[in-house]
Amino acid sequence: MRTSREKTGPPTARSRHSRALRLLLAGLLAGVVLAACSSSSTKTGTSRVSTAHRGGTVTLALQPGATPNYIFPFVPTQDLTAANFANLLYLIYTPLYFFGNGAHTGINYALSLGNKPVVSNGGKTLTVTLKHYRWSNGQPVDAEDVAFFWQLLVANKKQFGNYVPDGNHIPDNVSAFKVVNSHTVSFTFKRRYNVTWLIYNQLSLIIPMPAQAWDRTSMHGPVGNYAATPTGAKKVWTFLNGQAEKLPDYASNPLWKVVDGPFRLASFSTDGEATFTPNPSYSGPVKPRIAKLVELPFTSAAAEYTSLRSGSIDYGYVPENDLKNEAAIKADGYRIVPWYVWGVAWNLLNWPNPRDAALFKQLYIRQSLQQLVDQPSYIKDIWEGDAVPSYGPVPIVPSSSVTSPEERHNLYPYDPRAVARVLTSHGWRVVHGVAECERAGVGPGHCGAGIPVGKRLIFNLYYPSGISQLQDEYEAYKSVAGSVGIDIVLHQVPSNSAAELNSPCVAKSGKNCQWDLLSLGSPSIIYDPDNYPTGGVVFSCGGGFNGGGYCNERANSLIAATHDENGLGAMYAYEDFIERQLPVTFFPTAPYQVSAISDRLHGARAQNPYVYIEPQYWSLGG
């Protein structure tokens, strides 16, 4: 899960390793053009009839705070943002495996450098053959470039933002890496894993790098074979990382001019404005047709909206509070398209918080919190139809075979009367508007283990400010909860403050113990590069993105099975368990953004569910 966006906030670090990480849905526009095959809930305006042509400049609006700031494709934790991958790295470097087929999830082999792996050795060896690409300096992209990335990874794994130090993630779970021939490499794992998980969540992290230009320890020293030794690989990483920290030099540094992606960087400013031009050596299936792509930073959504209405943006977005002007924006010559991504919205529960730990351990309490969420009404009345329901840990939209049949149905539909009956049957009585435990103890008719007489159902819910729909949603939630005796105390905080709260309570120090329920926005999480959303960092004990501190041994074993067992059975068992057990409270998932795409922008494709952009498909018309 890379950092994505909270609709008003800055990007924050995101990694998949076990250290505490932050995922705030921080501002990012990754302008993928829509296609006619986009989601059934997509709103499409009437486009002018025009003829596409080659050349021209396309302007792309970036969300506030969502500017790329790291160019070396061996990305450290603090720079693991969607902005870096979508708006910079994947434009100029081709990953081993690219994800997203139009609006659909999964591997896009056409845009990947590697062909589908061949599995052998009882499922323990994956052999990858590379397509015949060339770097912009004329050299072939070959197996040595994969080996170069691998050598740096082995020697500098703690510097790699996606490193997970549990022994079951690359490079630690690989017993042998081999260059088979000039265009083939193989990975032999220490044991058999789920092949889909290996490709989607492990090999997906590899971005081959030009060894013949970058295997060096200084700018003016010779290119050598330094990365072949651990000591040399550390020196190479130190040099390249140091160069990547010099943002003003990005467009002029000869290192970053050697690319194999569809574009190359022509100019870059530290405020985030970047210009890309086609890479004439690009070997992929779709050669760029536009002459320039200009990414424009904005200090606020309001400033972007002003530029959009002036017609100076080809691909932008409509701030949520301005969606009421949709008809006027369409009249200006734009299509309005909700962008649904591979993500889910939920509220975290602060499981270790001593104030409420005993409450959260009771399934009937968690079910009650869920059955007070009126998803159909929120979607219709608050999000005006531009949101989709969330019932479990895997998205329902975009549609995917990974989503279990059970998870497509709401096990806990909105029913405040049922909640009132359940609380009464478990020994709670409403006193002065708030439910109090009247019958402590375990067993039928009692509140449950660890809940004393007089304990009141009061929860502090923190959520990001600045999003009117989110505020309306939580005010409605508070109102209905209050009708059954559950007092939800709302706290709006700045986006970055919400992100800082995204870790469980530490009782001894009191850190992060002020919150009981926490929202990071909608969607709350985007699965990337956890493209096979097994929940390992989200719901496993001590998981890197387990901000609520949930820990359940049954969940751990089910998550482990998704990493080990081929087929969908293990995945379905895991997500059905999470849906039933409710370690979080699920809310409707809003679009990643509501895009505004100029009628003159052609080559339309459905918006990528992993928030990547594919401007090589774009062209301009009159």
Secondary structure as the mmCIF struct_conf table of DSSP 4:
data_model
#
loop_
_struct_conf.conf_type_id
_struct_conf.id
_struct_conf.beg_label_comp_id
_struct_conf.beg_label_asym_id
_struct_conf.beg_label_seq_id
_struct_conf.end_label_comp_id
_struct_conf.end_label_asym_id
_struct_conf.end_label_seq_id
STRN STRN1 THR A 3 THR A 3
STRN STRN2 ARG A 5 GLU A 6
TURN_TY1_P TURN_TY1_P1 LYS A 7 THR A 8
BEND BEND1 GLY A 9 GLY A 9
BEND BEND2 ARG A 16 ARG A 19
STRN STRN3 LEU A 25 ALA A 26
HELX_LH_PP_P HELX_LH_PP_P1 VAL A 32 LEU A 34
TURN_TY1_P TURN_TY1_P2 ALA A 36 CYS A 37
BEND BEND3 SER A 38 SER A 38
TURN_TY1_P TURN_TY1_P3 SER A 40 SER A 41
HELX_LH_PP_P HELX_LH_PP_P2 GLY A 45 VAL A 49
STRN STRN4 ALA A 52 HIS A 53
BEND BEND4 ARG A 54 ARG A 54
STRN STRN5 THR A 57 ALA A 61
HELX_LH_PP_P HELX_LH_PP_P3 LEU A 62 GLN A 63
TURN_TY1_P TURN_TY1_P4 PRO A 64 GLY A 65
BEND BEND5 PHE A 72 PHE A 74
HELX_RH_3T_P HELX_RH_3T_P1 THR A 77 ASP A 79
STRN STRN6 THR A 81 THR A 81
HELX_RH_AL_P HELX_RH_AL_P1 ALA A 82 ASN A 84
HELX_RH_PI_P HELX_RH_PI_P1 PHE A 85 LEU A 89
HELX_RH_AL_P HELX_RH_AL_P2 TYR A 90 ILE A 92
BEND BEND6 TYR A 93 TYR A 93
BEND BEND7 LEU A 96 TYR A 97
STRN STRN7 PHE A 98 ASN A 101
TURN_TY1_P TURN_TY1_P5 GLY A 102 ALA A 103
STRN STRN8 HIS A 104 ASN A 108
HELX_RH_3T_P HELX_RH_3T_P2 TYR A 109 LEU A 111
BEND BEND8 LEU A 113 LEU A 113
STRN STRN9 GLY A 114 GLY A 114
HELX_LH_PP_P HELX_LH_PP_P4 ASN A 115 PRO A 117
STRN STRN10 VAL A 118 SER A 120
HELX_RH_3T_P HELX_RH_3T_P3 ASN A 121 GLY A 123
TURN_TY1_P TURN_TY1_P6 LYS A 124 LYS A 124
STRN STRN11 THR A 125 THR A 129
STRN STRN12 LEU A 130 LEU A 130
HELX_LH_PP_P HELX_LH_PP_P5 LYS A 131 LYS A 131
STRN STRN13 ARG A 134 ARG A 134
TURN_TY1_P TURN_TY1_P7 SER A 136 ASN A 137
BEND BEND9 GLY A 138 GLY A 138
STRN STRN14 PRO A 140 PRO A 140
HELX_RH_AL_P HELX_RH_AL_P3 ALA A 143 ALA A 155
BEND BEND10 ASN A 156 ASN A 156
HELX_RH_3T_P HELX_RH_3T_P4 LYS A 157 GLN A 159
BEND BEND11 PHE A 160 PHE A 160
TURN_TY1_P TURN_TY1_P8 GLY A 161 ASN A 162
TURN_TY1_P TURN_TY1_P9 PRO A 165 ASP A 166
BEND BEND12 GLY A 167 HIS A 169
TURN_TY1_P TURN_TY1_P10 ILE A 170 ASN A 173
STRN STRN15 VAL A 174 ASN A 181
TURN_TY1_P TURN_TY1_P11 SER A 182 HIS A 183
STRN STRN16 THR A 184 PHE A 189
BEND BEND13 LYS A 190 ARG A 191
HELX_RH_AL_P HELX_RH_AL_P4 VAL A 195 TRP A 197
HELX_RH_PI_P HELX_RH_PI_P2 LEU A 198 GLN A 202
HELX_RH_3T_P HELX_RH_3T_P5 LEU A 203 LEU A 205
HELX_RH_AL_P HELX_RH_AL_P5 ALA A 211 TRP A 214
BEND BEND14 THR A 217 GLY A 221
HELX_LH_PP_P HELX_LH_PP_P6 PRO A 222 VAL A 223
BEND BEND15 ASN A 225 ASN A 225
HELX_RH_3T_P HELX_RH_3T_P6 TYR A 226 ALA A 228
BEND BEND16 THR A 229 THR A 229
HELX_RH_AL_P HELX_RH_AL_P6 PRO A 230 ALA A 244
TURN_TY1_P TURN_TY1_P12 GLU A 245 GLU A 245
HELX_RH_3T_P HELX_RH_3T_P7 LEU A 247 ASP A 249
TURN_TY1_P TURN_TY1_P13 TYR A 250 SER A 252
HELX_RH_3T_P HELX_RH_3T_P8 PRO A 254 LYS A 257
BEND BEND17 GLY A 261 PRO A 262
STRN STRN17 PHE A 263 PHE A 268
TURN_TY1_P TURN_TY1_P14 THR A 270 ASP A 271
BEND BEND18 GLY A 272 GLY A 272
STRN STRN18 ALA A 274 PRO A 278
TURN_TY1_P TURN_TY1_P15 PRO A 280 SER A 281
BEND BEND19 GLY A 284 VAL A 286
BEND BEND20 ILE A 290 ALA A 291
STRN STRN19 LYS A 292 LEU A 296
BEND BEND21 THR A 299 SER A 300
HELX_RH_AL_P HELX_RH_AL_P7 ALA A 301 SER A 310
TURN_TY1_P TURN_TY1_P16 GLY A 311 GLY A 311
BEND BEND22 ASP A 314 ASP A 314
STRN STRN20 TYR A 315 TYR A 317
HELX_RH_3T_P HELX_RH_3T_P9 GLU A 320 ASN A 325
HELX_RH_AL_P HELX_RH_AL_P8 GLU A 326 ALA A 331
TURN_TY1_P TURN_TY1_P17 ASP A 332 GLY A 333
STRN STRN21 TYR A 334 TRP A 339
BEND BEND23 TRP A 342 TRP A 342
STRN STRN22 GLY A 343 LEU A 349
TURN_TY1_P TURN_TY1_P18 TRP A 351 PRO A 352
TURN_TY1_P TURN_TY1_P19 PRO A 354 ASP A 356
HELX_RH_AL_P HELX_RH_AL_P9 ALA A 357 PHE A 360
TURN_TY1_P TURN_TY1_P20 LYS A 361 LYS A 361
HELX_RH_AL_P HELX_RH_AL_P10 LEU A 363 GLN A 371
TURN_TY1_P TURN_TY1_P21 LEU A 372 LEU A 372
HELX_RH_AL_P HELX_RH_AL_P11 GLN A 375 SER A 377
HELX_RH_PI_P HELX_RH_PI_P3 TYR A 378 ILE A 382
BEND BEND24 TRP A 383 TRP A 383
TURN_TY1_P TURN_TY1_P22 GLU A 384 GLY A 385
STRN STRN23 VAL A 388 VAL A 388
BEND BEND25 GLY A 392 VAL A 394
BEND BEND26 ILE A 396 PRO A 398
TURN_TY1_P TURN_TY1_P23 SER A 401 VAL A 402
BEND BEND27 THR A 403 THR A 403
TURN_TY1_P TURN_TY1_P24 PRO A 405 PRO A 405
HELX_RH_3T_P HELX_RH_3T_P10 GLU A 406 ARG A 408
BEND BEND28 HIS A 409 HIS A 409
BEND BEND29 LEU A 411 TYR A 412
HELX_RH_AL_P HELX_RH_AL_P12 PRO A 416 SER A 425
TURN_TY1_P TURN_TY1_P25 HIS A 426 GLY A 427
STRN STRN24 TRP A 428 VAL A 431
TURN_TY1_P TURN_TY1_P26 HIS A 432 GLY A 433
STRN STRN25 VAL A 434 CYS A 437
BEND BEND30 ARG A 439 ARG A 439
STRN STRN26 GLY A 441 GLY A 441
BEND BEND31 VAL A 442 GLY A 443
TURN_TY1_P TURN_TY1_P27 PRO A 444 GLY A 445
BEND BEND32 HIS A 446 HIS A 446
STRN STRN27 GLY A 448 GLY A 448
TURN_TY1_P TURN_TY1_P28 ALA A 449 GLY A 450
TURN_TY1_P TURN_TY1_P29 VAL A 453 GLY A 454
STRN STRN28 ARG A 456 ARG A 456
STRN STRN29 ILE A 458 PRO A 464
BEND BEND33 SER A 465 GLY A 466
HELX_RH_AL_P HELX_RH_AL_P13 SER A 468 SER A 483
TURN_TY1_P TURN_TY1_P30 VAL A 484 GLY A 485
STRN STRN30 ASP A 487 VAL A 493
HELX_RH_AL_P HELX_RH_AL_P14 SER A 495 GLU A 500
TURN_TY1_P TURN_TY1_P31 LEU A 501 LEU A 501
BEND BEND34 SER A 503 SER A 503
STRN STRN31 VAL A 506 VAL A 506
TURN_TY1_P TURN_TY1_P32 ALA A 507 GLY A 510
STRN STRN32 LYS A 511 LYS A 511
TURN_TY1_P TURN_TY1_P33 ASN A 512 ASN A 512
BEND BEND35 GLN A 514 GLN A 514
BEND BEND36 ASP A 516 ASP A 516
STRN STRN33 LEU A 517 SER A 519
BEND BEND37 SER A 522 SER A 524
STRN STRN34 ILE A 525 ILE A 526
BEND BEND38 ASP A 528 PRO A 529
BEND BEND39 TYR A 532 TYR A 532
TURN_TY1_P TURN_TY1_P34 GLY A 536 PHE A 539
BEND BEND40 SER A 540 SER A 540
TURN_TY1_P TURN_TY1_P35 CYS A 541 GLY A 542
TURN_TY1_P TURN_TY1_P36 GLY A 544 PHE A 545
TURN_TY1_P TURN_TY1_P37 GLY A 547 GLY A 548
HELX_RH_AL_P HELX_RH_AL_P15 GLU A 553 ASP A 564
BEND BEND41 GLY A 567 LEU A 568
HELX_RH_AL_P HELX_RH_AL_P16 GLY A 569 GLN A 581
BEND BEND42 PRO A 583 PRO A 583
STRN STRN35 VAL A 584 PHE A 587
STRN STRN36 THR A 589 THR A 589
BEND BEND43 TYR A 592 TYR A 592
STRN STRN37 GLN A 593 SER A 598
TURN_TY1_P TURN_TY1_P38 ASP A 599 ARG A 600
STRN STRN38 LEU A 601 HIS A 602
BEND BEND44 GLY A 603 GLY A 603
HELX_LH_PP_P HELX_LH_PP_P7 ALA A 606 ASN A 608
TURN_TY1_P TURN_TY1_P39 PRO A 609 TYR A 610
HELX_RH_3T_P HELX_RH_3T_P11 PRO A 615 TYR A 617
STRN STRN39 SER A 619 GLY A 621
#
